[in-house]
Amino acid sequence: MRTGGQILVDQLRIHGADTIFTVPGESFIAVLDALHDAPEIRLVVCRQEGGAANMAEAYGKLTGRPGNCLVTRGPGAANASVGVHTAYQDSTPMLLLIGDVARGQREREAFQEVDLKAMFTPLAKWAARVDEAERIPELVSHAFHTALAGRPGPVVLALPEDMLSEEADTADADAYKVVRAHPGAEDMARLRVLLRTARRPFMIVGGGGWNEAASSDIAAFALANRIPTGASFRCQDYVDNHSEIYAGDIGLGVNPALAQRITDADLLLVVGARLGEVTTSGYTLVEPPRPKQTLVHVHADPEELGRVYQAELPINSGLPQFAAAARALEQVESFAWHGWCRAARADYYANLRHEPWQGDLVDLGEVMAHLRERLPEDAIVTNGAGNFSVWAHRFYQFRRYRTQLGPTSGAMGYGVPAAVAAKLVHPERLVVCFTGDGDFLMTGQELATAVQYQLPLVILLVNNGMYGTIRMHQERHYPERVVGTDLQNPDFAAYARAFGAHGETVERTEDFPAAFERALEAGRPALLELRVDPEQITPRTTIAAIRAARR
């Protein structure tokens, strides 16, 4: 006989869980008690459930295994929902466990009661409630299988507190097994025919369900056939950016030359990406339902194929399985588009160059140029959401798979929790977080978590005194009618020092390299506040230029 809490922890152990991110709540005290006897599962105590859920999501990205998050009902679940939404849109395996009201108290608006299944059904691959302790092994097994099957994603289980404390006699489930589709021989033969008759092929990689082998295989396929390859929004680490076939990132602020190349392609091979709003520049680069490019769409979820785009060749396959088959595909004679591939690479290099900022404050282009040379190729770079991230996306070069952690959902507050998770998973690697002044204060309290667990990560906080992305749109549509986007900020360096972290303010570009070295040498979490001119709204334009264009 075991309590429901003990049965749950035993199932997590069986399924290979080694880390749980949590904010403790009284609704799952029985689980916390069971974890006391499971020292092999690391319990990471966070300061807000949104931070805990983002950490679990980042863990899922880094490991390919479900990130585990444990929170309480009502407010805790609501806070964690942002991380669940990110996991869903980013196709990241994740398991959110929520302590719930006792079974006999439902439908009375008991303390913090929410219909959790109804709340999370639109946000997750599957949401359920476990009403009998005997069924915990069955439903937890279902949760792990669902999180990893096809297109990966988040699963939510509600756990009534009285169920967790009651005892039951039940058998454990076996560890989950990942099942993914493979491309058929006919699919690969048809792909080769389409590639052989193309003159301007282009490949886009992205989505979830990749691993390091898939990244290597798809790059080898592209290189052997000289296919220029771009990465969908915040998937830039899927292909080595130093490779001669890499053409750049297809996201916010996309290189106009790259956008034109995608439009001009006669064969578009999309591997893993859903082709969402950001990657298609509002569904203009690839127009639904029938693109003018011949579309080959490879996706792990059969329901995604044909959902928005009618592909000439839809292929339902796991990404590692397709990438391995593509690497083994007989090489296609590609002389017809060698020049096309070289031109795409030249456009990418041209886009790496930045115009020096003429003002007195920090030039983010110079900061990124320095980091390109300074960071090792296995450094992990995280970011949240905001215009500040465009500099990292455009000017940094990713060399290895899973060195980039950013929310394709566009959720603010992701960067700091993701950096905490990255340093926990890979303590031997350098972790750098890019965040903005608005973005940071969404989850900046997780700096306390980094200090508590002695994680020497580095946060580069770009301070322009406003919600920059919204200000940009505001100026484009209603120039000089500024409202709701100005921010009055604290002394961020002093804020960091108050937590026990290293904190400095950098106001001049030439001071950044030395300050960054001091941050690395601090031996504890470090934050560098980079003061930038608000005029520096994107790498391509200024607020004054946006206003002038509207006059």
C-alpha positions in Angstrom: 0.0 0.0 0.0 1.3 3.4 -1.0 -0.2 6.9 -0.8 -1.2 8.6 -4.0 1.8 10.9 -3.6 4.2 8.0 -3.3 2.7 6.2 -6.3 3.0 9.4 -8.3 6.7 9.9 -7.4 7.4 6.3 -8.1 5.9 6.7 -11.6 8.0 9.9 -12.2 11.1 7.9 -11.2 10.2 5.0 -13.6 9.8 7.5 -16.5 13.2 8.9 -15.9 12.3 12.2 -14.3 15.4 13.7 -12.6 14.2 17.3 -12.0 10.9 18.9 -10.9 10.4 22.7 -10.9 7.9 23.8 -8.3 6.5 26.5 -6.0 5.2 24.5 -3.0 1.5 24.4 -2.2 -0.7 22.8 0.4 -2.7 21.0 -2.2 0.2 18.5 -2.9 1.9 18.1 0.5 1.6 14.4 0.1 3.8 14.6 -3.1 6.4 16.8 -1.3 6.5 14.2 1.5 7.1 11.4 -1.1 9.9 13.4 -2.7 11.6 13.5 0.6 12.4 9.8 0.1 13.4 10.3 -3.6 16.7 12.2 -3.4 17.5 11.2 -7.0 14.8 13.6 -8.2 16.1 17.2 -7.9 13.4 19.5 -6.6 14.1 23.1 -7.8 12.1 25.6 -5.7 11.2 28.7 -7.7 9.7 32.1 -6.8 6.7 32.1 -9.0 4.9 29.4 -11.0 5.4 31.2 -14.3 9.1 30.9 -13.7 8.8 27.3 -12.7 6.8 26.4 -15.9 9.2 28.2 -18.1 12.1 26.4 -16.5 10.3 23.1 -17.2 9.7 24.1 -20.8 13.4 25.0 -21.3 14.4 21.7 -19.7 12.2 19.9 -22.3 13.9 21.8 -25.1 17.3 21.0 -23.8 16.8 17.3 -23.1 14.1 16.1 -25.4 12.4 14.6 -22.3 9.3 16.1 -20.7 10.1 18.9 -18.3 8.2 18.5 -15.0 6.5 21.2 -13.2 4.5 20.9 -9.9 2.2 23.7 -8.8 -0.9 24.3 -6.8 -4.5 25.0 -7.9 -6.1 28.3 -8.9 -3.5 31.1 -8.8 -0.6 28.6 -9.2 -2.2 27.0 -12.2 -3.0 30.4 -13.7 0.6 31.6 -13.3 1.9 28.3 -14.8 -0.4 28.6 -17.9 2.0 30.9 -19.7 4.7 28.2 -19.7 2.2 25.6 -20.9 1.2 27.9 -23.8 4.8 28.3 -24.7 5.4 24.6 -24.6 2.4 24.1 -26.9 3.4 26.6 -29.5 7.0 25.6 -29.3 6.2 21.9 -29.5 8.1 21.1 -26.3 7.4 18.0 -24.2 6.2 19.0 -20.7 4.2 17.6 -17.8 2.4 20.1 -15.5 1.1 18.5 -12.3 -1.4 20.6 -10.4 -2.6 19.9 -6.8 -6.4 20.3 -6.9 -9.3 20.7 -4.4 -10.5 17.6 -2.6 -13.0 15.5 -4.6 -15.9 16.0 -2.2 -15.5 19.8 -2.4 -15.9 20.2 -6.2 -18.6 22.5 -7.6 -18.8 24.5 -4.4 -16.2 27.2 -5.4 -13.9 25.7 -2.8 -10.7 27.6 -1.9 -8.9 28.4 -5.2 -11.1 26.0 -7.1 -10.9 26.1 -10.9 -12.1 23.5 -13.5 -8.5 22.7 -14.4 -9.4 20.3 -17.2 -11.6 22.9 -18.9 -8.9 25.6 -18.3 -6.0 23.7 -19.9 -7.7 21.8 -22.7 -7.1 24.6 -25.2 -3.5 25.1 -24.0 -2.3 21.5 -23.9 -2.2 18.3 -25.9 -4.1 16.6 -23.2 -5.6 17.6 -19.8 -7.1 15.2 -17.3 -7.9 14.7 -13.7 -6.8 11.7 -11.7 -9.6 10.7 -9.3 -8.4 7.3 -8.1 -4.9 6.7 -6.7 -5.1 3.2 -8.4 -5.1 4.9 -11.8 -2.0 7.1 -11.3 0.4 4.7 -13.1 -2.0 4.4 -16.1 -2.6 8.1 -16.5 1.0 9.2 -15.8 2.1 6.7 -18.4 -0.5 8.2 -20.8 0.8 11.7 -20.1 4.4 10.9 -20.9 3.5 9.0 -24.1 1.2 11.9 -25.2 3.8 14.6 -24.4 6.4 12.8 -26.7 4.2 11.3 -29.4 4.0 12.9 -32.9 4.4 16.7 -32.4 5.7 17.0 -28.8 3.8 19.2 -26.4 2.5 19.8 -22.8 0.2 17.6 -20.8 -1.6 18.6 -17.6 -2.8 16.4 -14.8 -5.0 17.7 -11.9 -4.4 15.8 -8.7 -7.1 16.1 -5.9 -5.3 16.6 -2.6 -7.4 13.9 -0.8 -6.5 11.4 -3.6 -2.8 12.1 -3.1 -3.0 11.2 0.6 -5.2 8.1 0.3 -3.6 4.7 0.1 -3.9 2.2 -2.7 -2.4 -1.1 -3.9 -1.6 -0.8 -7.6 1.0 -2.0 -10.0 3.6 0.4 -11.6 3.6 1.1 -15.3 6.5 0.4 -17.6 8.7 3.3 -18.7 7.4 5.2 -21.7 8.5 4.4 -25.3 8.6 7.0 -28.0 6.7 6.1 -31.1 7.2 8.2 -34.3 6.3 7.8 -37.9 8.9 7.1 -40.6 9.0 8.5 -44.1 8.0 5.9 -46.8 10.2 4.9 -49.6 7.7 6.4 -52.1 7.9 9.7 -50.2 11.7 9.9 -50.4 11.7 8.8 -54.1 9.2 11.6 -54.9 11.3 14.1 -53.0 14.3 13.2 -55.0 12.3 13.7 -58.3 11.1 17.1 -57.2 14.6 18.1 -56.1 16.1 16.9 -59.4 13.8 19.1 -61.4 14.2 22.2 -59.3 16.3 25.2 -60.1 15.8 27.3 -57.0 15.3 25.0 -54.0 15.2 26.3 -50.4 14.8 24.4 -47.1 13.3 25.7 -43.9 14.0 23.8 -40.6 12.2 24.2 -37.4 9.5 22.9 -35.0 9.9 20.5 -32.1 11.0 16.8 -31.9 14.6 17.3 -33.1 17.8 15.9 -31.6 21.5 16.4 -32.2 21.6 13.5 -34.7 18.7 14.9 -36.7 20.5 18.3 -36.8 23.6 16.7 -38.1 21.8 14.5 -40.6 19.7 17.3 -42.1 22.8 19.6 -42.4 24.7 16.8 -44.2 21.8 16.3 -46.6 21.6 20.1 -47.3 25.4 20.3 -47.8 25.6 17.3 -50.1 23.0 18.7 -52.3 23.9 22.4 -51.9 20.4 23.4 -50.7 20.3 26.8 -49.0 18.7 26.4 -45.6 17.1 28.9 -43.3 15.8 28.4 -39.7 12.3 29.2 -38.6 11.7 31.6 -35.8 14.0 30.9 -32.9 15.3 27.6 -34.3 18.6 29.0 -35.5 20.7 26.4 -33.7 19.3 23.5 -35.9 22.0 24.1 -38.5 25.5 25.3 -37.9 25.5 29.0 -38.8 29.0 28.7 -40.1 28.0 26.2 -42.7 28.1 27.3 -46.3 24.4 26.3 -46.9 23.1 28.4 -43.9 21.1 31.3 -45.2 19.8 32.9 -42.0 16.8 33.1 -39.6 13.3 33.5 -40.9 11.6 35.3 -38.0 10.9 38.9 -36.8 13.0 41.4 -38.7 13.9 38.9 -41.4 16.6 39.9 -43.9 14.7 41.4 -46.9 17.0 39.5 -49.3 16.2 36.2 -47.5 12.5 36.9 -47.6 12.7 37.6 -51.4 14.7 34.3 -51.8 11.9 32.3 -50.2 9.4 34.0 -52.3 11.4 33.3 -55.5 12.1 29.6 -54.6 10.6 27.1 -57.0 10.8 24.2 -54.4 10.3 24.8 -50.7 11.3 21.9 -48.4 9.9 22.6 -45.0 11.1 20.2 -42.3 9.4 20.3 -38.9 8.2 23.9 -39.0 4.4 24.6 -39.0 4.9 27.7 -41.2 3.2 30.0 -38.7 2.6 33.7 -38.8 6.1 34.8 -37.8 8.0 32.5 -40.1 5.8 33.4 -43.1 5.8 37.1 -42.3 2.1 37.1 -41.8 1.4 34.3 -44.4 2.9 36.4 -47.2 6.2 34.6 -47.9 4.3 31.3 -48.3 0.7 32.0 -49.2 -2.1 29.7 -48.1 -3.7 27.5 -49.1 -1.7 26.6 -52.2 1.7 28.3 -52.2 3.2 29.3 -55.5 6.4 27.4 -54.5 6.2 23.6 -54.9 5.8 22.7 -51.2 7.2 19.6 -49.6 6.0 19.7 -46.0 7.5 17.3 -43.4 5.8 17.2 -40.0 5.4 14.8 -37.1 1.7 15.5 -36.7 -0.5 14.2 -39.5 -3.2 16.7 -38.5 -0.8 19.6 -39.2 -0.3 18.5 -42.8 -3.0 20.1 -44.9 -4.3 22.2 -42.0 -3.1 25.5 -43.5 -1.1 24.6 -46.6 -1.8 22.2 -49.3 1.6 20.6 -50.0 2.6 19.0 -53.3 4.2 16.3 -51.1 3.1 16.0 -47.4 5.3 13.7 -45.4 4.2 12.5 -42.0 7.4 11.6 -40.1 9.4 12.2 -37.0 12.2 14.6 -37.6 15.1 12.3 -36.7 13.6 9.7 -38.9 13.2 12.0 -41.9 16.6 13.6 -41.5 18.3 10.1 -41.4 16.4 9.1 -44.6 17.3 12.4 -46.3 21.0 11.9 -45.4 20.9 8.4 -47.0 19.1 9.7 -50.1 21.1 9.5 -53.3 22.8 12.8 -54.0 21.0 15.0 -56.6 23.0 16.7 -59.3 22.9 20.3 -58.1 25.1 22.4 -60.4 21.9 24.1 -61.6 21.6 26.0 -58.3 25.2 26.3 -57.0 25.1 30.0 -57.7 21.7 30.3 -56.0 23.2 28.7 -52.9 26.3 30.9 -52.9 24.2 34.0 -53.3 22.0 33.0 -50.3 25.2 32.7 -48.2 26.5 36.0 -49.4 23.2 37.7 -48.4 23.6 36.1 -44.9 27.1 37.5 -44.4 26.0 40.9 -45.6 23.2 40.8 -43.0 25.8 40.1 -40.2 27.3 43.6 -40.8 25.8 46.4 -38.7 25.9 50.1 -39.0 27.7 51.5 -36.0 25.5 53.5 -33.6 26.6 57.1 -33.5 25.2 58.0 -30.0 27.0 57.9 -26.7 25.3 54.9 -25.2 25.8 51.1 -25.8 25.8 49.9 -29.4 24.1 46.5 -29.3 25.6 45.6 -32.7 29.1 46.0 -31.3 28.1 43.9 -28.2 26.9 41.1 -30.5 30.0 41.3 -32.6 32.1 40.9 -29.5 30.1 37.9 -28.2 30.3 36.2 -31.6 34.1 36.0 -31.1 34.1 35.6 -27.3 31.5 32.9 -26.6 32.5 29.2 -27.0 30.4 27.3 -29.6 28.6 25.3 -26.9 27.5 28.4 -25.0 23.7 28.5 -24.4 22.0 31.8 -25.3 18.5 32.4 -23.9 16.1 35.3 -24.5 12.6 36.4 -23.7 10.5 38.6 -25.9 11.0 42.2 -27.1 12.8 44.2 -29.8 16.1 43.6 -27.9 16.1 40.0 -29.1 16.3 41.0 -32.7 20.0 41.9 -32.2 20.8 38.5 -30.8 18.9 36.7 -33.6 20.5 38.7 -36.4 24.1 39.1 -35.2 24.9 36.0 -33.1 26.0 32.8 -34.8 24.8 29.5 -33.4 27.2 26.5 -34.0 25.6 23.6 -32.2 22.1 22.1 -31.7 20.3 23.4 -28.5 22.4 26.4 -27.9 19.4 28.7 -28.4 16.5 28.9 -26.1 13.8 31.4 -27.0 10.0 31.3 -27.0 8.4 31.0 -30.5 5.2 31.8 -28.6 6.6 35.3 -28.1 6.0 35.2 -24.3 7.8 37.8 -22.3 9.7 36.7 -19.2 11.2 33.5 -20.7 14.9 34.3 -20.8 15.8 34.3 -17.1 14.0 31.0 -16.1 15.3 29.4 -19.3 18.9 30.4 -18.3 18.3 28.9 -14.8 17.2 25.6 -16.3 20.1 25.6 -18.8 22.7 26.0 -16.1 21.0 23.2 -14.0 21.1 20.9 -17.0 24.5 21.9 -18.3 26.5 23.3 -15.3 29.7 23.0 -17.3 28.6 25.3 -20.1 28.5 29.1 -20.3 24.9 30.4 -20.2 24.0 34.0 -21.3 20.5 35.5 -21.1 19.4 38.4 -23.2 16.5 40.3 -21.7 14.9 43.7 -21.9 13.9 46.1 -19.1 10.2 45.2 -19.5 10.9 41.5 -20.2 13.2 41.0 -17.2 10.7 42.3 -14.6 8.1 39.7 -15.7 10.2 36.9 -14.1 13.2 38.7 -12.6 12.5 37.2 -9.2 14.0 34.0 -10.5 17.4 35.6 -10.1 16.8 34.5 -6.5 16.5 30.9 -7.7 19.8 31.3 -9.6 21.5 32.6 -6.4 20.0 29.9 -4.2 21.3 27.1 -6.4 24.6 28.8 -7.0 24.3 29.0 -10.8 26.8 31.4 -12.4 24.9 32.5 -15.4 25.2 35.9 -17.0 22.2 38.2 -17.7 22.6 41.0 -20.3 19.7 43.4 -19.6 19.0 45.9 -22.4 17.5 49.0 -20.8 15.8 51.5 -23.1 13.1 52.7 -20.7 10.1 51.4 -22.6 8.2 48.5 -24.0 10.1 48.7 -27.2 8.2 46.4 -29.5 4.8 48.1 -28.7 6.4 51.5 -29.0 7.7 50.6 -32.5 4.2 49.5 -33.6 2.7 52.6 -31.9 5.0 54.9 -33.9 4.3 53.1 -37.1 0.6 53.4 -36.8 0.1 56.5 -34.6 3.4 58.4 -34.8 4.2 60.7 -31.8 1.1 59.7 -30.0 2.9 57.9 -27.2 0.9 56.3 -24.4 1.4 53.3 -22.2 4.8 52.3 -23.3 7.2 54.4 -21.2 8.8 52.7 -18.2 10.3 54.0 -15.0 13.0 51.5 -14.0 14.9 50.6 -10.9 18.7 50.5 -10.7 19.0 47.0 -12.1 22.6 46.5 -11.1 21.7 47.4 -7.5 18.6 45.1 -7.8 20.9 42.2 -8.8 23.4 42.9 -5.9 20.5 42.9 -3.5 19.9 39.2 -4.4 23.5 38.4 -3.9 24.4 38.4 -7.6 27.1 40.4 -9.3 25.6 43.6 -10.8 27.1 46.3 -13.0 25.8 49.1 -15.2 27.4 49.6 -18.7 26.8 52.9 -20.4 29.5 52.9 -23.1 30.2 50.3 -25.7 33.9 50.3 -25.1 33.3 49.3 -21.4 31.3 46.2 -22.3 34.2 43.6 -22.9 35.8 44.2 -19.5 32.5 44.2 -17.7 31.6 41.0 -19.4 34.8 39.4 -18.2 34.2 40.5 -14.7 30.7 38.9 -14.9 32.2 35.6 -16.0 34.8 35.7 -13.3 32.3 36.6 -10.5 31.6 32.9 -9.8 28.0 33.6 -9.1 24.9 34.9 -11.1 25.8 38.2 -12.8 23.7 40.9 -14.4 25.0 43.6 -16.7 22.6 46.5 -17.3 23.2 47.8 -20.8 22.0 51.4 -21.2 20.9 52.0 -24.8 19.4 54.9 -26.7 15.6 54.5 -27.1 16.1 55.7 -30.6 17.8 52.4 -31.3 14.5 50.7 -31.8 15.7 47.9 -34.2 18.9 47.2 -36.0 17.4 48.6 -39.2 15.7 51.8 -38.2 15.1 54.4 -35.5 12.1 56.0 -34.0 12.9 59.2 -35.9 13.0 57.3 -39.2 9.7 55.6 -38.5 8.1 58.9 -37.8 9.6 60.5 -40.9 8.2 57.7 -43.1 4.7 58.4 -41.8 4.9 62.1 -42.6 
